[in-house]
Amino acid sequence: MARAKTAYVCNDCGADYAKWQGRCDACGAWNTLSEVRLGPAAATAGSTARRQGYAGSLSEVTTLADIDLGSVPRIGTGVEEFDRVLGGGLVPGSAVLIGGHPGAGKSTLLLQVLCTLAQRMKALYVTGEESLQQVAMRARRLDLPVDNLQLLSETSVENICAAAEQHKPQLMVADSIQVMHVADIASAPGGVAQVRESAAQMIRYAKQSNTALILVGHVTKDGTLAGPKVLEHMIDCSIMLEGSGDSRFRTLRGTKNRFGAINELGVFAMTERGLKEVKNPSAIFLSRSDEPAAGSVVMVVWEGTRPILVEIQALVDDSSLGNPRRLAVGLDQNRLAMLLAVLHRHGGLQVGDQDVFVNVVGGVKVVETSADLALLLSIVSSLRDRPLPHDLVVFGEVGLSGEIRPVPSGQERLYEAAKHGFRRAIVPLANAPRKKPKGMAVVGVKTLAEALAAI
C-alpha cells in the first residue's frame, strides 16, 4: 500500500517544504508552516498529470487571434452594484471568492442574487453552515421568489460535484469554503490542506462544466481572508463585503478581478428586506450639518471607475500624554504620520505636542493618495479652529518635498463635485482643467505653501 506524503505549507504565501522550519524562506514570515497530508503518491507521472489537470486528455494549442470572445457572455445578476464590482457580471467558468465579517450580509446578498437568477437559469445554493430550513426562513422573510432555486445541504466536495454533475447548474454558490472537506485529506475542515484541495476540486469542476462558481470565505481578526494565501491565487475574482455592525451601509470592494477593474466599489444599505443597492453613494456620504465646522472638508476619491465624494474630519487637541496619539479611521495611519512631518517641514505648522484624530465619514476606507491634501487642510482647519467654506472640495497627492502631485481623472472628479453643488475647488495645478465646470472656481496649487495660502 502506498504511503501518504506529507508537506509543510506556508499559510501566507503558499510555499511548501519537505520538513518543518520556523521561518518561511519565500516570504520571511515566522511560524506560518502547517502540516499537509497529500494522500498516497501517484504511481506514474502521467497519472498525476491526469489527476491534476482540468481535462482528461491533452489540450490543443491555439493561436491568440483564433480565440472567439463572443462565446463568453456575461451573466447579469440583476444587482447593478454587484455587477459593477464584478466588472459587468459573472463569467461562465469563473470562480469568485466573497469574504466578510460575520453578519456583514454575504449569505443575504447571495441568496437575493440566486433567487433572482433562478427565474431564468439553473442555480444551485450549497449551504454547509446552515440547514435548509434556515435558508428558507431567510428567503421568506426577505420576500424572495423561491420557486426555482435548488438547495443542497452538504459539506463533502465529492458529493457536491456529483450533485452538480447530475443537475448541471449554470451558477453555483458554496457557503462556505471553510466547512468543505475532501475525503482523501486527513486534516479537519478549515485547515490549510482541506481549504486548498476543496477549492481546487470545485474550481476544476467549474472550469470543466463552464459553471459560474461563487465561494464564500471567512475572514481573520485583522480582516484578511482566512485559509492559505494560495487560495486567492486560485480564484478569478476576490471581493470583500465590509461594514460595521452599527452602520446600515455595506461596501462591496473588489481586490482582485481578472475580468474587470480592481478597487471597484459597490454600496448597499441593509434593510429589513435585505441589501438594497445605493445608486448615488456621494449623497449618503455628504450628509453634513448646515453650519460649517472646523476640521471638516470634502474630498473626491476615485473608486474603480467612478468618483465618490466623502467628508473627512480632523480633530487636533492638546495632549496630556508624553507621546501624543495619532489615530486614523478609514485612512493609513503610517501615511498620517508622514504627512504631519511634511506639514511641519514645508508648512511651518507644528503639531508634535497635539493629539491628532482623523476620520472618513460613513465608514469608507480610502486607499488612494488623492486624500493627502484634504487630510492636511482639515488638520490645519482644526488646529486654527477656523472652518473651511462649506462649498469647498479638495483633492491632491502631497509629496515629501511639499509638492502637490496630480491624480488620475481630475476633470471627472471636478464635474462630479459641481454636480453636487460645490462651487470652489483646490486641486493640483496639473489637474486644473482648461474648461472649468460652470459656476465653479478652481484654484491650482503646486506646493503645500500655496494650498495653505489659498485657504
C-alpha positions in Angstrom: 0.0 0.0 0.0 1.4 3.4 -1.0 2.4 5.7 1.9 0.8 9.1 2.2 3.1 12.1 1.5 3.5 14.9 4.0 4.5 18.5 3.2 4.6 21.8 5.2 2.9 24.7 3.5 3.2 28.4 4.4 -0.2 29.9 5.3 0.9 33.4 4.0 2.5 32.7 0.6 1.7 29.0 -0.1 5.3 27.9 -0.4 5.8 24.2 0.6 8.8 22.4 2.2 9.7 18.8 2.9 10.1 19.3 6.6 9.0 21.9 9.2 11.0 25.0 9.9 10.3 28.1 11.9 10.7 30.7 9.1 9.4 30.6 5.6 12.3 31.3 3.2 9.9 32.6 0.5 8.1 35.4 2.3 10.1 35.7 5.6 7.1 35.0 7.9 7.7 33.2 11.2 5.6 30.2 12.5 3.3 30.0 9.4 4.1 26.5 8.2 1.3 23.9 8.7 1.5 20.2 8.0 -0.4 19.0 4.9 -1.1 15.4 4.0 -1.1 14.9 0.3 -2.5 11.4 0.1 -1.0 8.3 -1.5 1.7 9.0 -4.0 0.8 8.5 -7.7 2.2 5.5 -9.5 3.4 7.4 -12.5 3.9 11.0 -13.6 1.2 10.5 -16.3 -1.4 9.5 -13.7 -0.5 12.6 -11.7 -0.9 14.9 -14.6 -4.3 13.3 -15.5 -5.5 13.7 -11.9 -4.4 17.3 -11.5 -5.4 18.5 -15.0 -8.7 20.2 -15.8 -9.4 17.7 -18.5 -8.7 14.0 -19.0 -7.0 14.5 -22.4 -4.3 16.8 -23.8 -5.4 20.3 -24.8 -4.8 21.6 -28.3 -2.5 24.6 -28.9 -4.4 27.6 -30.2 -3.2 31.0 -31.5 -4.4 34.1 -29.7 -6.1 35.5 -32.8 -8.3 32.4 -33.2 -10.0 32.7 -29.8 -13.7 33.6 -30.0 -14.6 36.1 -27.2 -18.2 36.2 -28.3 -18.8 32.8 -26.8 -18.1 34.0 -23.3 -21.2 36.1 -22.4 -21.6 37.9 -19.1 -24.3 36.8 -16.7 -26.0 39.9 -15.3 -27.0 39.4 -11.6 -29.8 42.0 -11.7 -28.0 44.0 -9.0 -26.1 46.8 -10.6 -23.7 47.5 -7.7 -22.8 43.8 -7.6 -22.3 43.7 -11.4 -20.1 46.9 -11.2 -17.7 45.2 -8.8 -17.6 42.0 -10.9 -16.7 44.0 -14.0 -20.1 43.7 -15.8 -21.5 40.4 -14.4 -20.5 36.8 -13.8 -18.3 35.0 -16.4 -19.2 31.3 -17.1 -16.4 29.0 -15.8 -15.1 31.7 -13.4 -14.5 31.3 -9.6 -15.5 34.3 -7.4 -14.5 34.4 -3.7 -16.5 36.7 -1.5 -15.4 37.4 2.1 -16.5 39.5 5.0 -17.0 39.6 8.8 -19.8 37.6 10.4 -23.1 39.4 10.0 -21.9 41.6 7.1 -24.6 40.2 4.8 -22.7 37.7 2.5 -25.4 35.0 2.6 -28.2 37.5 2.4 -26.7 39.1 -0.8 -26.0 35.8 -2.5 -29.4 34.4 -1.6 -31.0 37.5 -3.2 -28.9 37.2 -6.3 -29.6 33.4 -6.7 -33.3 33.7 -6.1 -33.5 36.3 -8.9 -31.2 34.4 -11.3 -33.1 31.1 -10.7 -36.0 32.6 -12.6 -34.1 32.4 -15.9 -31.3 29.8 -15.4 -30.4 26.8 -13.3 -28.9 27.9 -9.9 -27.7 25.7 -7.0 -27.1 27.1 -3.5 -24.9 24.7 -1.4 -25.1 25.5 2.3 -22.6 23.9 4.7 -23.2 26.1 7.8 -26.9 26.4 7.8 -29.8 24.0 7.5 -32.2 24.1 4.6 -34.9 25.4 6.9 -32.8 28.3 8.0 -32.2 29.3 4.4 -35.9 29.0 3.5 -36.8 31.2 6.6 -34.4 33.9 5.4 -35.8 33.8 1.9 -39.4 34.1 3.1 -38.5 36.9 5.5 -36.9 38.8 2.6 -39.9 38.1 0.4 -37.8 36.5 -2.4 -39.1 34.3 -5.2 -38.4 30.7 -4.0 -39.9 28.6 -6.8 -36.9 27.7 -8.9 -33.8 27.9 -6.7 -32.3 24.5 -5.9 -30.8 23.9 -2.4 -28.3 21.4 -1.1 -27.0 20.9 2.4 -23.7 19.2 2.1 -20.0 19.6 3.1 -18.4 16.8 1.1 -16.8 18.2 -2.1 -17.2 14.9 -3.9 -20.9 14.8 -3.2 -21.3 18.4 -4.2 -19.6 17.9 -7.5 -21.7 14.7 -8.1 -24.9 16.6 -7.4 -23.8 19.4 -9.7 -23.0 16.9 -12.4 -26.5 15.5 -12.2 -28.4 18.8 -12.1 -26.0 20.8 -14.3 -26.5 24.3 -12.8 -25.2 27.4 -14.6 -24.4 29.1 -11.3 -23.4 27.5 -8.0 -22.7 29.0 -4.6 -20.8 27.2 -1.8 -21.3 28.7 1.6 -18.6 28.4 2.9 -15.3 27.0 1.7 -14.0 26.7 5.3 -16.5 23.9 6.1 -16.0 21.9 2.9 -13.8 18.8 3.1 -12.2 16.2 0.7 -12.2 12.5 1.7 -8.6 11.9 0.8 -7.3 14.6 3.1 -6.9 13.5 6.7 -6.9 17.0 8.3 -10.0 18.7 9.7 -12.2 21.1 7.7 -10.9 24.6 7.7 -7.3 23.6 7.7 -4.8 24.6 5.1 -4.9 21.3 3.2 -8.7 21.0 3.2 -9.4 24.5 2.1 -6.8 24.3 -0.7 -7.9 20.9 -2.0 -11.6 21.7 -1.6 -11.3 24.9 -3.6 -9.1 23.2 -6.2 -11.6 20.5 -6.9 -14.6 22.8 -7.1 -12.8 25.2 -9.3 -11.7 22.3 -11.5 -15.3 21.3 -11.9 -16.4 24.9 -12.7 -13.8 25.1 -15.5 -14.7 21.7 -16.9 -18.5 22.4 -16.9 -18.4 26.1 -17.7 -20.3 26.8 -14.4 -20.0 30.2 -12.6 -18.8 29.4 -9.1 -19.1 31.7 -6.0 -17.3 30.7 -2.9 -18.0 32.3 0.5 -14.9 32.7 2.7 -14.3 33.6 6.4 -12.0 36.4 7.5 -9.5 36.5 10.3 -9.4 39.0 13.2 -7.3 41.5 11.1 -9.9 41.4 8.2 -8.0 39.3 5.7 -9.4 36.1 4.1 -8.8 33.0 6.2 -7.0 30.0 4.8 -3.9 29.6 2.7 -2.7 32.5 0.7 -2.7 30.3 -2.4 -6.5 30.3 -2.3 -6.5 33.9 -3.5 -4.3 33.0 -6.4 -6.5 30.1 -7.5 -9.7 32.2 -7.9 -10.5 34.7 -10.6 -12.2 37.4 -8.6 -11.8 38.3 -4.9 -14.5 40.5 -3.2 -14.8 41.8 0.3 -18.1 42.9 1.9 -17.2 45.5 4.5 -19.3 47.3 7.1 -19.5 47.7 10.8 -22.4 46.4 12.9 -23.5 49.9 14.0 -23.8 51.2 10.4 -26.6 50.3 8.0 -24.4 50.7 4.9 -22.2 48.0 3.4 -19.5 48.4 0.9 -18.5 45.7 -1.6 -14.9 46.1 -2.8 -13.1 44.1 -5.4 -9.4 43.4 -4.5 -8.7 41.0 -7.5 -10.5 40.7 -10.8 -9.3 39.0 -13.9 -12.3 40.3 -15.9 -12.6 43.9 -14.7 -11.1 46.8 -12.7 -9.9 46.2 -9.1 -10.8 48.5 -6.2 -14.3 48.9 -7.7 -16.8 49.9 -5.0 -20.4 48.9 -4.6 -22.6 50.5 -1.9 -25.6 48.8 -0.2 -27.9 49.6 2.6 -29.0 46.9 5.0 -32.8 47.0 5.4 -35.4 44.6 6.8 -35.9 43.4 3.2 -32.2 42.6 2.7 -29.4 44.5 1.0 -30.6 47.4 -1.2 -28.2 49.0 -3.7 -27.4 52.7 -3.3 -27.4 54.4 -6.7 -25.7 57.6 -5.6 -23.2 56.9 -2.9 -21.9 60.5 -2.8 -25.3 61.7 -1.5 -25.2 59.4 1.6 -21.6 60.3 2.5 -22.3 64.0 2.3 -25.0 64.3 5.0 -23.3 67.2 6.7 -24.6 69.8 9.1 -25.8 73.1 7.7 -23.3 75.2 9.7 -19.6 74.9 8.7 -17.4 73.2 11.3 -13.7 73.4 11.9 -11.7 70.4 10.8 -14.2 69.2 8.1 -13.6 69.2 4.3 -15.0 67.2 1.4 -12.7 65.3 -0.9 -13.2 63.3 -4.2 -11.9 59.8 -4.3 -11.8 57.6 -7.3 -13.1 54.1 -6.7 -12.7 51.8 -9.7 -14.5 53.6 -12.5 -16.4 56.4 -10.7 -15.7 59.3 -8.4 -17.2 59.4 -4.9 -17.5 62.5 -2.7 -16.7 61.8 1.0 -16.2 64.0 4.0 -13.0 63.9 6.0 -12.9 65.2 9.6 -9.9 66.0 11.8 -9.6 66.9 15.5 -6.4 68.4 16.8 -6.3 68.8 20.6 -3.7 69.4 23.4 -2.2 66.1 24.5 -2.0 65.2 28.2 0.5 62.3 27.4 4.2 62.4 26.8 3.7 60.6 23.5 0.8 62.3 21.6 -1.7 60.0 19.9 -2.2 59.6 16.2 -5.3 57.8 15.2 -6.7 57.4 11.6 -10.0 55.7 10.9 -10.5 54.9 7.2 -7.0 56.1 6.3 -3.5 54.7 6.5 -2.1 55.6 9.9 1.5 55.5 8.7 0.7 57.9 5.9 -0.9 60.2 8.5 2.4 60.4 10.4 4.3 61.1 7.2 2.0 63.9 6.2 2.3 65.5 9.6 6.1 65.6 9.2 5.6 67.3 5.7 3.2 69.8 7.3 5.9 70.7 9.9 8.7 70.9 7.4 7.1 72.6 4.5 4.0 74.2 6.0 5.6 75.7 9.1 2.9 74.2 11.5 4.0 72.1 14.5 1.6 69.5 15.9 4.1 67.4 17.7 2.6 68.1 21.1 -1.0 67.7 19.9 -3.3 64.6 19.6 -4.4 64.2 16.0 -7.5 62.2 15.1 -8.8 61.8 11.6 -11.9 60.0 10.3 -13.6 59.3 7.0 -17.3 59.8 7.5 -19.6 56.9 6.6 -17.1 54.1 7.3 -15.4 54.3 3.9 -11.8 53.1 3.6 -9.7 55.4 1.4 -6.7 53.7 -0.1 -5.6 56.2 -2.7 -3.2 59.1 -2.2 -5.6 61.8 -3.6 -6.8 62.3 0.0 -3.5 63.7 1.2 -4.2 67.4 0.6 -7.7 67.2 2.0 -6.3 65.5 5.1 -3.7 68.2 5.8 -6.2 71.1 5.2 -8.7 69.5 7.6 -5.9 69.2 10.2 -4.9 72.9 9.7 -8.6 73.9 10.0 -9.0 72.1 13.3 -5.6 73.4 14.6 -6.6 77.0 13.9 -10.2 76.5 14.8 -11.3 78.1 11.5 -14.0 76.4 9.4 -13.3 75.9 5.7 -16.0 77.0 3.2 -19.0 74.7 3.0 -18.9 74.5 -0.8 -15.1 73.7 -1.0 -13.8 70.4 -2.4 -10.2 69.3 -2.2 -8.0 66.6 -3.7 -4.4 66.0 -4.5 -1.3 64.0 -3.5 1.3 65.5 -1.3 5.0 64.6 -1.8 7.8 64.6 0.8 9.3 67.8 -0.6 5.9 69.6 -0.2 4.9 69.5 -3.8 1.3 68.8 -4.8 1.2 66.0 -7.4 -1.6 65.4 -9.9 -4.0 62.5 -9.5 -5.8 60.4 -12.2 -9.2 61.5 -13.6 -9.0 65.0 -12.2 -11.6 66.5 -14.6 -14.2 63.8 -13.9 -13.7 64.5 -10.1 -14.4 68.2 -10.6 -17.6 67.6 -12.6 -18.9 65.2 -10.0 -18.3 67.8 -7.3 -20.0 70.5 -9.4 -23.0 68.2 -9.9 -23.5 68.1 -6.1 -23.4 71.8 -5.7 -19.7 72.6 -4.9 -18.5 76.0 -6.2 -14.9 76.1 -5.1 -12.0 73.6 -5.5 -8.4 73.4 -4.6 -6.6 70.9 -6.8 -3.1 70.2 -8.1 -2.1 72.6 -10.8 -1.7 69.8 -13.4 -5.3 68.8 -12.7 -6.7 72.3 -13.2 -8.9 72.0 -16.4 -8.8 74.4 -19.3 -12.6 74.4 -19.3 -13.8 74.7 -15.8 -17.2 73.4 -14.7 -19.9 76.1 -14.9 -20.1 78.1 -11.7 -17.0 76.6 -10.1 -13.8 78.5 -9.1 -10.8 76.1 -9.4 -7.5 77.0 -7.7 -4.5 75.1 -8.9 -1.6 74.8 -6.5 1.9 73.4 -6.9 3.1 73.3 -3.3 1.7 72.9 0.2 2.5 76.5 1.0 0.3 77.7 -1.9 -2.5 75.5 -0.7 -2.3 76.9 2.8 -2.3 80.4 1.4 -5.4 79.6 -0.7 -7.4 78.8 2.4 
